[in-house]
């Protein structure tokens, strides 16, 4: 009698099918995965495990096909995956390994900090000093990078138009005292620290998707938002010298109508006051759309009776701008 049991494909053939399907899935970025060249360990393991389960259901691979660790080892030996070892941060959402997924990947393969940020938080926004560097608004190399997660404003925290220092929306927690002032330290790579933080969505209207490559899309604050963010988070933006350089480089590139719209949308008088004081301090010619927003705020707000604030939060100024009641650096 002939053997009628089904013949299973060889392991080599199963690997060829798996590899082809994997390369298809990582060939083009998507909304869920803006970068498919660089992956966090958790996300890549989930992808590989899901693909194995899918092919197993289709009976394309057998139950003896390697599991995730074995798949990673095989792909690494085949030159399709290269691990990037990082030093984990102090937070629960820390990472210890990232992977480059591409044919011929190896120790010589380069990865940008922006790819790492997007791989770490696929829905995160590249912000602050990182965004300044991305838009070439600084000549300095950032000593740290930021990914921002946007969160809705809870009903318990209403927008107070006259109140003020609601600029970064990190949720308070029992571990807040242990958290770095820059945010939650997720990992360190090549000597540079990478942070995550949260902000209320209504404070960040200016987000764009930058397409560097079919496999690399980046969510980043646009130039206008990035400049305004220097006044909302000066520490995360690199401090005074970086901020002054950024405005010198960026004001001429920014779209005044868009920036004015963001100022109106964000609707924080303290931000508008700092913006007016900064433009006064630098002697920049204020574009008409911004001038209109500044004048409107000045008419609506009793600036003289508003509490004095420094131009850069946490960095006391010594010279008073009486027009905005803002203390600026000497």
N, C-alpha and C positions, 0 to 999 in steps of 0.2 A: 504494500500500500504506500502511496506517496504521502509525504508529510504535508498536510493542508494548513499547518499553523502559519500565521502571517509572519513575513520576514521584516524585521526591524532594520531601518537604515543604519549604516555604520556610524560610529561616534564621529568620525571625521566628517561625514556628510551632515550629521546633525549640527556640528560646529559651523560648517559652512553656511547652513541655512540660518542659524542663530546670528552669525556675524553679519550676513547680508541684511537681515531684518533690523539689527541694531544700527548699522550704518545708515539705513533708510530713516530710522526714527531720529537720528541725531544729525541729519543732513540740513535741516532748516529749523530756525528758531520759531517759537510759538509764544502765544500770550502767557501760557503757564510756565514755559521755560524759555526766557529771553536769550539765554546763552546755552547752546547745546555743545559747545566745545569744552567748557569748564564746568565741572559738577562738584557739589559737595558730596562727601561720602554717603550721607544718608539718602540723598536724592538719587545718586547713581545706583546704590544698592536696591532702592525701591524700583527703579527702572529695570534693572537686570532681573530682579525677582519676578516682576510683573510680566516681562517678556517670556521668561522661562515658563511661567504658569500658562500664559496664552498659547505658546507653542505645544505645551504638554496637552492642553485641552484639545488642540487640533490634531494631536497624535503625530506631530512633526518631530518631536523629540520624545524620548522615553523617560521613565522615572529614574533611570540610572544616570541621566544627564547631570553634569556637575551642578551643585548649588552655588549660591552667590560667591562665597569665598573662592571656590574652585574656578568659577567663571572669571573672576577678577585676576586670579593668578594666570590663567590661560591667556586672557586678553593682554595682560602685561607682557608675557613672554612673546606674544605675537606682535608687539609693538603698536597695539591699538589703544592702549591705556597707559598713562604714566602718572604715578602718584606724586602729589606735591605735599610734602609733610609740613605741617604748620604747628606752632606751639599753641595749645589750647588756652583760651582766656579763662577768666575766673567766674564766668556765668554759666547757668544751666544750659543755655543754648550755644555752647561753645563747639568748635569744630577741631578735629585733629588731623584730618586729611582731606585734600581736594584731589580731583583727577582731571587730567586733560584727556579728551577722547578724540583721537584723530589718527589717521594712518601715519606711521613713522614718528609718533610722539616719543620723547625720551628726555634725558637730562638737559639736552640743549634747547628744548622747546621753551619759548618765552610765554609768559602770561602777564597780562596787565593787571594793575590793582582794580581797575574797573570791572574786568571780568570776574575777579575773585569776589568783589562786592555783590555782583549780580547773581553769581552762583550761590553765594551764602544765603541771600534772601531774594528769590526770584521775583517777588512782588515788591521788593524794597526800592527805594529811590536813592540814587547816588547824590549826595548833598554836601553842603558846607565846603571845607577845604578841598575835598575830592572834586566837587563840581567846579570850583575855581580852577583847579588844575586841568580838568577835562576841557573847559572852555578857553584855556590859555590866558586866564586873567591874572596869573601869578607866575613869577619866574622862580619861585621857590618850590622845592620838592616837598610835598606834604609828609610830615613825620607821623601822620595818622590818617585814617580814612573812615568815612561814615556811610552806613546804609540806614535809611530812615523808613520805618513802617508807618503808614498813615492810618489813623483811627478816627471814627466818628466822634464828635463832641457829645458826651453823655448829657442827658437832660439835667442831671444834677450839677453840671458845670455850664451854666448859661453864658452866652457871650456878654460881657460887660463892656459896653462901648467906651465908657469913661475910665475904666480901670485898666489896668495897665500892664503889668509884667506877665501877662499870660502869653508867653512867646514860644516856649517849647513844651510839648505836652507829654512828658514822661509820666506814666502813672506811678503815684507814690506806692511804695511797698515797704515791707519790713526790712528788706535788704538795701533800701535806698542809701542808708548811711555808709554801706560798704561799697557802693557803686562808684566808679570813677566819675569825676565831674564831666567828662566827655561823653558818658553813656555807659552801656554795657560792653565790656571788653570781650569780644567774641574769639579772637585769635590773633596771633602775631605771625607774619610771614616776611622773611628776609629782613628782619629787624624793625619792621613797621607794624604798628598796632592797628587793628581793625575793630571798629565799634558799631553797635546798633543802638538806635534810640527810637522813640515814638513821638509823633507830633499829631495834633488835631488836623484833620483833612482840610478844614476851612482856612487854615493858615498857610496852605501850600497849593495855591491855584495853578502855579506854573510848573507843570511837569511835562516832559516830552520824551518820545522814544527816538533814540539815535540809532540808526542802522549802520553799523561798521562793516558788516559782512552778513551774508545770508544766515550764518550760524551764530552771529554775535549781535544782539540787540541790547541796548542799554537804556534803562529808565533813569533819567537825570533831570534835576531842576534846570530850567532854561536860564539864559543869562540874566533876565530881569529878576526872576525869583532868587537866583543865586546871589545877586547883589543885595537885594532886600534882606536875605538871610544873614548877611554879614552884620546887619544891625540888630537882628533878632538873636543871633548866636555868635557873638564875636570870638569867643574862645574856640568854638568848633571851626571857625573860619580862619584861624591862624593868628589873630591878634591885630593890633593897630597897623603895623607896617604893611602886613599883607592886605588888609582891608583898604588902606589908602591907595596902594598900587592897583588893586582890583577895580576900584571906582575910576581911577585915572585911565586904566586900560579899557574898562567896560562901558562907561557911560555913553561914549560915542557909538558903541556897537549895539547898545540896547535900544529897543523900540519904545519911545516915550509913551505912546498910547497904551501899549501893553502894560508897562510898568505902572502907569497911572491907574489902569483898571485893576491891577493886583492890589495896589494900596487901598482902593475903594472897597474891594472884596474882603481883604483882611480886616479892615476897619478897626485898627488899633491906633488910637490917637498918639500913644507913645512912639509907635513906629513912624508915624507921619512927622512928629516933632523931631525925632532923630534924623530923619531924612532931610528935613529943611535945614537943620543945624549943620549936617555934613556938607550939604551943597554950599552953604554960606562959608564954612571953614575952608573948603577946597577952592572957593572962588569960581566954581564951575558955572557955566551959563545954564540956567534951568530951562529945559524945553517947555514949550507952552502947555502941553497936556499935564505935565507934572506941576507946573506953576499954578494951574487952575485948581488942582486937587489940594495943594498946599494952602492956597488962599481960602478955599472953602473950609478947611479944617481950622484955620486961624479965626475965621468968622464965627464958627460954631463953638469953639472951645475957648474958654477964658484962660489963655495961656499964662497970664500973670499969676493967677490963683492956683494953677496946676503945680503939683510938687516938682521941685527940681529933679532932673534925672541926668545921669552921665550919658555922654554920647555912646559909650560902649559899656554895656552892663558889666558890673564887677570891676571896672577900671575907672576910678575917680578922675574927674577932670578938674582943671584949675581956672579955666576962663569961661565966664558966663556968656552965652548967646542970649541976649535979652529978648530977641524976637520969638524964641522957642522955649526959653527958660531951661536950656540944656547946658550942662557943664562940659566943655570940650577940652581936649589936651592943649597945653600951652604951645 
